[in-house]
């Protein structure tokens, strides 16, 4: 196994940087899990955030198979290329893009920022031969598939619910779905924690393997626990700027629509996590919200806002890859 000489303080610094990215991932993506519950008025923001953070952490007991961590740690770039400078570049690229999109309230993907960062730093070091095309193709395929699946499942859930409750009064439906939305939001947060914490586990694991501190079978337990703690703490301090875009600007949601969007999104995340694909929770819930809105009538969706979000998705990987390549070059001279 190829090992790199990394001093302990550099290793510790990079682990802290990775956990900072994980914290920001929770901070940035808290909105995805709670926007619908808050904007439908089912929960107060503080309560919703606490609930989402709890289920982010609980995911550690549900998703025992670390397929996503393995995809990030061993399936995107050639492990032989990985050293502390590549990891530094990848994390700086991802954190930079997260900060920019958070500042402007754009729901972009932390996951794809991280993948873009890895690609940019690896290519800067060793050219395109460092990329594992099969792993990257799977991720790129799911950039299209996860919002599409969210859209389809969100629409189907909405049509099913409309058909099942056709004879009920709007007031009764509202009462039932206010309670049911607590279940769907919890499931969504569980899926978010399961898929997203594993991305950082994959990065730290990749670093420890390169430094010779970990085997390739399983990451150390302390890595798993610290990553789940970091993401749930990030959610606890959630980014309110993005809640508004997700919950109110794309389409007007009622509790029944919120339930359908979250359930459609949660199913998508559970499938992707089981398959080991690091998907974007942002893309998934946006697709589901648009699906719910469009199942009423196409004009219920503010397509201009949805279009701006799609542009942010398209730019995420190239932008974070570019910053990561620059950070790799700087890191090579200072680390």
C-alpha positions in Angstrom: 0.0 0.0 0.0 1.2 3.4 -1.1 1.8 5.6 2.0 2.8 9.3 2.2 4.9 11.0 4.9 2.6 13.4 6.6 3.5 15.1 9.9 1.0 14.6 12.7 0.2 18.3 13.1 -0.6 18.6 9.3 -2.8 15.5 9.6 -4.6 16.9 12.6 -5.1 20.2 10.8 -6.6 18.5 7.7 -8.9 16.4 9.9 -10.1 19.6 11.6 -10.6 21.2 8.1 -12.6 18.1 7.0 -14.8 18.3 10.1 -15.3 22.0 9.5 -16.5 21.1 6.0 -18.9 18.5 7.6 -20.2 21.1 10.0 -20.8 23.5 7.1 -22.5 20.8 5.2 -25.0 20.5 8.0 -25.2 24.2 8.4 -25.7 24.7 4.6 -28.1 21.8 4.2 -30.2 22.1 7.4 -32.6 24.1 5.2 -33.3 21.0 3.0 -34.7 19.0 5.9 -36.7 21.7 7.7 -37.7 24.2 5.1 -41.0 22.5 4.3 -41.9 22.0 8.0 -41.1 25.6 8.8 -42.8 27.2 5.8 -46.0 25.2 6.3 -46.1 26.4 9.9 -46.0 22.9 11.4 -43.0 23.6 13.6 -41.2 26.7 14.9 -37.7 27.0 13.3 -35.8 26.2 16.6 -37.8 23.0 17.2 -37.5 21.9 13.6 -33.7 22.4 13.7 -33.3 20.5 16.9 -35.3 17.6 15.5 -33.3 17.6 12.2 -30.0 17.6 14.2 -31.2 14.7 16.3 -32.1 12.5 13.3 -28.8 13.5 11.5 -27.0 11.9 14.5 -29.4 9.0 14.8 -28.4 8.0 11.2 -25.2 6.5 12.6 -27.2 3.7 14.0 -29.3 3.1 10.8 -26.8 3.2 8.0 -24.2 0.6 9.2 -22.9 -0.1 5.7 -20.6 2.7 4.7 -21.1 2.4 0.9 -21.0 6.2 0.3 -17.8 6.6 2.4 -16.2 3.9 0.3 -17.3 5.6 -3.0 -15.8 8.9 -1.9 -12.7 7.4 -0.2 -11.8 4.9 -2.9 -14.1 5.3 -5.9 -13.6 8.9 -7.3 -9.8 9.4 -7.6 -6.9 7.0 -7.7 -5.9 6.3 -4.1 -2.2 6.4 -5.2 -2.5 10.1 -6.0 -3.9 11.1 -2.6 -1.7 13.0 -0.2 -2.3 15.7 2.3 -2.0 18.5 -0.4 -4.7 16.9 -2.5 -7.0 16.6 0.5 -6.2 20.2 1.5 -7.1 21.5 -2.1 -10.3 19.5 -2.2 -11.5 20.8 1.2 -10.6 24.4 0.4 -12.5 24.2 -2.9 -15.6 22.7 -1.3 -15.6 25.1 1.7 -15.1 28.1 -0.6 -18.1 27.2 -2.8 -20.3 26.4 0.3 -19.5 29.9 1.7 -20.3 31.7 -1.5 -23.6 29.9 -2.1 -24.6 30.2 1.6 -23.9 34.0 1.5 -26.2 34.4 -1.5 -28.8 32.0 -0.2 -28.4 29.6 -3.1 -29.2 25.9 -2.3 -26.3 24.3 -4.0 -24.8 20.9 -3.2 -22.1 20.4 -0.6 -21.6 16.9 -1.9 -20.8 18.0 -5.5 -18.6 20.8 -4.2 -16.6 18.1 -2.4 -16.5 15.8 -5.5 -15.5 18.9 -7.6 -12.8 19.7 -5.1 -11.3 16.2 -5.2 -11.4 16.2 -9.0 -9.7 19.7 -9.3 -6.9 18.8 -6.8 -6.2 15.4 -8.3 -6.1 16.7 -11.9 -3.8 19.6 -10.8 -1.4 17.0 -9.3 -1.5 14.2 -11.7 -3.7 15.0 -14.8 -7.0 13.4 -15.8 -5.5 9.9 -15.5 -6.0 10.3 -11.7 -9.7 10.1 -12.1 -11.7 6.9 -11.7 -14.3 7.3 -14.5 -16.7 4.6 -13.4 -17.2 6.2 -9.9 -17.5 9.7 -11.3 -19.9 8.7 -14.0 -22.2 7.2 -11.4 -22.1 10.5 -9.4 -22.7 12.6 -12.6 -25.6 10.3 -13.5 -27.2 10.9 -10.1 -26.9 14.6 -10.5 -29.6 14.2 -13.1 -31.4 11.2 -11.5 -31.7 12.4 -7.9 -33.8 15.6 -8.6 -35.7 13.6 -11.3 -36.5 10.8 -8.8 -37.4 13.4 -6.2 -39.7 15.1 -8.7 -41.4 11.8 -9.8 -41.8 10.5 -6.3 -43.0 13.9 -5.0 -45.6 14.1 -7.8 -46.8 10.5 -7.4 -47.2 10.9 -3.6 -49.2 14.1 -4.2 -51.5 12.4 -6.7 -51.9 9.3 -4.5 -52.8 11.4 -1.5 -55.3 13.5 -3.5 -56.9 10.3 -4.7 -57.1 8.6 -1.3 -58.4 11.7 0.6 -60.7 12.9 -2.2 -63.8 12.8 0.2 -62.1 14.5 3.2 -62.5 18.1 4.1 -59.4 20.4 3.6 -59.4 21.1 7.4 -59.2 17.3 8.2 -56.5 16.8 5.7 -54.5 19.7 7.1 -54.8 18.3 10.6 -53.6 14.8 9.6 -50.7 16.0 7.5 -49.5 18.4 10.1 -48.7 15.3 12.2 -47.5 13.2 9.4 -45.1 15.9 8.3 -43.2 15.4 11.5 -42.6 11.7 10.4 -41.6 12.7 6.8 -39.2 15.4 8.0 -37.6 13.0 10.5 -37.1 10.4 7.7 -35.6 13.1 5.4 -33.1 14.2 8.1 -32.2 10.5 8.7 -31.4 10.1 5.0 -29.5 13.4 4.9 -27.3 12.4 7.9 -26.8 8.9 6.4 -25.7 10.1 3.0 -23.8 13.4 3.8 -21.8 12.5 6.9 -20.4 9.5 5.0 -18.8 11.9 2.4 -16.5 13.4 5.1 -15.9 10.0 6.6 -14.6 9.0 3.1 -12.3 12.0 2.9 -10.7 11.5 6.4 -10.5 7.8 5.7 -8.7 8.5 2.4 -6.2 10.7 4.2 -5.6 8.1 7.0 -5.1 5.4 4.4 -2.6 7.6 2.5 -0.7 8.3 5.8 -0.7 4.6 6.8 -2.9 5.1 9.9 -5.9 3.1 8.6 -6.6 -0.1 6.7 -8.8 -0.1 3.5 -11.5 -2.3 5.0 -13.3 0.1 7.4 -12.6 3.6 8.7 -11.8 4.0 12.4 -14.9 4.3 14.7 -13.8 7.7 16.0 -13.9 9.1 12.4 -17.5 7.8 12.0 -18.7 9.3 15.3 -17.0 12.6 14.9 -18.4 13.1 11.4 -21.9 12.4 12.4 -21.5 14.8 15.4 -20.1 17.5 13.2 -22.9 17.4 10.7 -25.6 17.4 13.4 -24.0 20.3 15.1 -23.9 22.2 11.8 -27.7 21.5 11.3 -28.3 22.8 14.9 -26.8 26.1 13.9 -28.6 25.9 10.5 -28.4 28.4 7.7 -31.6 30.4 7.6 -30.9 32.2 4.4 -31.5 29.1 2.4 -34.7 28.0 4.3 -36.5 30.9 2.7 -35.6 29.9 -0.9 -36.4 26.2 -0.3 -39.6 26.7 1.7 -41.3 29.6 0.1 -39.8 30.9 -3.1 -40.0 27.7 -5.3 -43.7 27.0 -4.7 -46.3 27.6 -1.9 -46.5 24.5 0.3 -49.3 23.2 2.5 -48.6 20.4 5.1 -49.9 17.8 2.7 -47.4 19.0 0.0 -44.6 19.2 2.5 -45.3 15.6 3.5 -45.2 14.4 -0.1 -42.0 16.3 -0.9 -40.2 15.1 2.1 -41.3 11.5 1.6 -40.3 11.5 -2.0 -37.0 13.0 -1.1 -36.4 10.6 1.8 -37.0 7.5 -0.4 -34.5 8.8 -3.0 -31.8 9.4 -0.4 -32.4 5.9 1.2 -32.0 4.3 -2.3 -28.9 6.3 -3.1 -27.2 5.6 0.2 -27.9 1.8 -0.1 -26.3 2.0 -3.6 -23.3 3.9 -2.3 -23.9 7.0 -4.4 -23.0 10.4 -2.8 -26.0 12.4 -4.0 -27.1 15.9 -3.3 -29.8 16.3 -0.6 -30.3 19.8 -2.0 -31.0 18.5 -5.5 -33.3 15.8 -4.2 -35.6 17.9 -2.1 -35.7 20.7 -4.7 -36.8 18.1 -7.3 -39.5 16.8 -4.9 -40.8 20.3 -4.0 -41.0 21.2 -7.8 -42.8 17.8 -8.4 -45.4 18.6 -5.7 -45.9 22.1 -7.1 -46.2 20.9 -10.7 -48.7 18.2 -9.8 -51.2 21.0 -9.0 -50.5 23.0 -12.1 -47.3 23.9 -13.8 -47.7 27.6 -13.1 -47.7 26.9 -9.3 -43.9 26.5 -9.6 -41.8 29.7 -9.8 -39.7 28.4 -12.7 -37.3 31.4 -12.6 -36.2 30.6 -9.0 -35.9 26.9 -9.9 -33.9 27.9 -13.0 -31.4 29.9 -10.9 -30.9 27.0 -8.6 -30.2 24.7 -11.6 -27.5 27.1 -12.8 -25.8 26.9 -9.3 -25.9 23.1 -9.7 -24.2 23.3 -13.1 -21.4 25.6 -11.8 -20.8 23.7 -8.6 -18.3 21.0 -9.8 -16.3 23.2 -12.2 -16.1 26.2 -9.7 -15.1 24.1 -6.7 -12.6 22.1 -8.9 -11.0 25.4 -10.1 -10.6 26.7 -6.5 -9.3 23.3 -5.4 -6.6 23.3 -8.2 -5.5 26.8 -7.1 -5.5 25.7 -3.4 -3.5 22.5 -4.3 -0.9 24.7 -6.0 -0.7 27.0 -2.9 -0.7 24.0 -0.5 2.2 22.4 -2.4 4.4 25.4 -1.5 3.3 25.8 2.2 2.4 22.4 3.5 
